[in-house]
Amino acid sequence: MRLTVDPSTDPADYDFHHDIRVRFVETDAMGIVHHSNYVAYFEEARVAFLKHVGHPFTEWRAAGLESPVLEAYVKYRRPLNFDDLLTVHLKLADVTRATFQMAYLTTVGDTVHATGVTVHGCVTTDGRPTRLPAWLVELGTAT
């Protein structure tokens, strides 16, 4: 297990945030967001974060790199519902030469709904492990 980050429930501890409106298709028979969608929300925020820091995911792909998810963790605290405007707070939490971790907090207004962490590796587009891009390692040491 590579996961070492304990995500905070305080939005002030996060460097970036991204808003998402819950769609009806993301809800289950009980009228709440299905648990699997939280990881998709994290991914959407992660892609927005990479664009925000000037290194969109398309740049990774053009350089022949991918960042597969090695582990994912979600702690569900309160359900999300259709049409909620949720905010995914994101922080680059831990970076080594070969992996990085992102911490997430989802809120609706001031209410915490979930926390999570994803652990990523770096591989070439043909699946060979490789080191993280230097800019990501530098960004991780700056946070």
C-alpha positions as a printed NumPy array, in Angstrom:
array([[  0.   ,   0.   ,   0.   ],
       [  1.4  ,   3.346,  -1.098],
       [ -1.317,   5.598,   0.336],
       [  0.194,   7.794,   3.067],
       [ -1.963,  10.934,   3.012],
       [ -4.739,  11.698,   5.489],
       [ -6.993,  14.238,   3.714],
       [ -8.12 ,  17.245,   5.709],
       [-11.745,  18.313,   6.118],
       [-10.751,  22.   ,   6.096],
       [-11.063,  23.63 ,   2.637],
       [ -8.312,  26.102,   3.6  ],
       [ -5.811,  23.231,   3.493],
       [ -6.284,  22.779,  -0.277],
       [ -4.568,  24.699,  -3.065],
       [ -7.214,  24.323,  -5.775],
       [-10.953,  23.816,  -6.14 ],
       [-13.276,  22.819,  -8.959],
       [-17.088,  23.015,  -9.026],
       [-19.264,  20.237, -10.447],
       [-23.058,  20.061, -10.754],
       [-24.442,  16.583,  -9.929],
       [-26.323,  15.131, -12.893],
       [-29.398,  12.927, -12.546],
       [-27.615,  10.038, -14.3  ],
       [-25.067,   9.958, -11.444],
       [-27.721,   9.113,  -8.857],
       [-28.912,   5.64 ,  -7.847],
       [-32.318,   4.182,  -7.024],
       [-32.182,   5.886,  -3.61 ],
       [-31.804,   9.292,  -5.26 ],
       [-28.231,   9.847,  -4.086],
       [-24.972,   9.927,  -6.006],
       [-23.683,   6.407,  -6.575],
       [-20.43 ,   5.824,  -4.705],
       [-18.46 ,   5.129,  -7.901],
       [-18.992,   8.68 ,  -9.141],
       [-16.825,  10.236,  -6.443],
       [-13.695,   8.865,  -8.114],
       [-14.883,  10.403, -11.403],
       [-15.354,  13.746,  -9.63 ],
       [-11.8  ,  13.472,  -8.302],
       [-10.553,  12.789, -11.827],
       [-12.383,  15.779, -13.277],
       [-10.851,  18.023, -10.607],
       [ -7.395,  16.504, -11.173],
       [ -7.577,  17.207, -14.923],
       [ -8.692,  20.795, -14.194],
       [ -5.82 ,  21.184, -11.685],
       [ -3.225,  20.042, -14.234],
       [ -4.566,  22.57 , -16.736],
       [ -4.557,  25.253, -14.015],
       [ -0.85 ,  24.673, -13.246],
       [  0.022,  24.902, -16.956],
       [  0.515,  21.206, -17.678],
       [ -2.753,  19.884, -19.113],
       [ -3.172,  16.154, -19.431],
       [ -2.933,  16.53 , -23.208],
       [  0.665,  17.693, -22.686],
       [  1.444,  14.491, -20.765],
       [  0.02 ,  12.403, -23.602],
       [  1.948,  14.39 , -26.226],
       [  5.144,  13.668, -24.242],
       [  4.331,   9.947, -24.297],
       [  3.348,   9.734, -20.618],
       [  0.369,   8.482, -18.638],
       [ -0.41 ,   8.728, -14.91 ],
       [ -2.366,   5.597, -13.982],
       [ -4.201,   5.401, -10.676],
       [ -2.438,   2.838,  -8.478],
       [ -4.727,   3.229,  -5.458],
       [ -7.887,   5.154,  -4.628],
       [ -9.508,   5.793,  -1.275],
       [-12.791,   7.517,  -0.48 ],
       [-14.363,   8.181,   2.903],
       [-18.067,   8.903,   2.444],
       [-19.338,  11.296,   5.102],
       [-22.687,  12.599,   3.78 ],
       [-24.527,  11.734,   0.542],
       [-24.646,  13.971,  -2.495],
       [-27.939,  14.472,  -4.332],
       [-29.095,  15.378,  -7.817],
       [-28.411,  19.022,  -8.724],
       [-26.063,  19.644,  -5.795],
       [-23.276,  22.047,  -6.702],
       [-20.308,  20.315,  -5.174],
       [-16.838,  21.709,  -4.828],
       [-13.905,  19.349,  -5.11 ],
       [-10.948,  20.784,  -3.228],
       [ -7.642,  19.297,  -4.363],
       [ -4.083,  19.314,  -3.141],
       [ -0.91 ,  17.729,  -4.497],
       [ -0.125,  15.961,  -1.255],
       [  2.968,  13.794,  -1.705],
       [  5.466,  13.424,  -4.548],
       [  8.363,  11.019,  -4.982],
       [ 10.421,  10.364,  -8.109],
       [  7.983,   7.695,  -9.24 ],
       [  4.582,   8.411,  -7.637],
       [  2.363,  11.251,  -6.546],
       [ -0.679,  11.488,  -4.313],
       [ -3.6  ,  13.867,  -4.534],
       [ -5.863,  14.643,  -1.567],
       [ -9.5  ,  15.588,  -2.131],
       [-12.31 ,  17.136,  -0.135],
       [-15.845,  17.383,  -1.519],
       [-18.187,  19.968,  -0.076],
       [-21.577,  21.483,  -0.784],
       [-21.457,  24.928,   0.734],
       [-19.81 ,  24.478,   4.131],
       [-20.838,  20.821,   4.493],
       [-18.242,  18.077,   4.022],
       [-19.499,  15.17 ,   1.936],
       [-16.379,  13.062,   1.322],
       [-12.611,  12.986,   1.486],
       [-10.291,  10.926,  -0.646],
       [ -6.831,  10.211,  -1.959],
       [ -5.533,   8.891,  -5.258],
       [ -2.033,   7.508,  -5.77 ],
       [ -0.549,   7.711,  -9.258],
       [  2.44 ,   6.282, -11.017],
       [  3.98 ,   7.358, -14.277],
       [  4.371,   5.146, -17.335],
       [  5.165,   5.627, -20.969],
       [  2.303,   5.189, -23.402],
       [  3.544,   1.651, -24.059],
       [  3.194,   0.859, -20.334],
       [  6.798,   1.038, -19.142],
       [  7.332,   2.623, -15.708],
       [  9.219,   5.905, -15.805],
       [  9.998,   8.836, -13.53 ],
       [  7.589,  11.678, -13.012],
       [  8.072,  14.827, -15.08 ],
       [ 10.551,  17.193, -13.411],
       [  7.948,  19.984, -13.21 ],
       [  5.665,  17.754, -11.116],
       [  8.445,  16.806,  -8.718],
       [  9.329,  20.507,  -8.367],
       [  5.675,  21.428,  -7.811],
       [  5.457,  18.734,  -5.119],
       [  8.469,  20.066,  -3.264],
       [  7.033,  23.603,  -3.42 ],
       [  3.772,  22.625,  -1.674]])
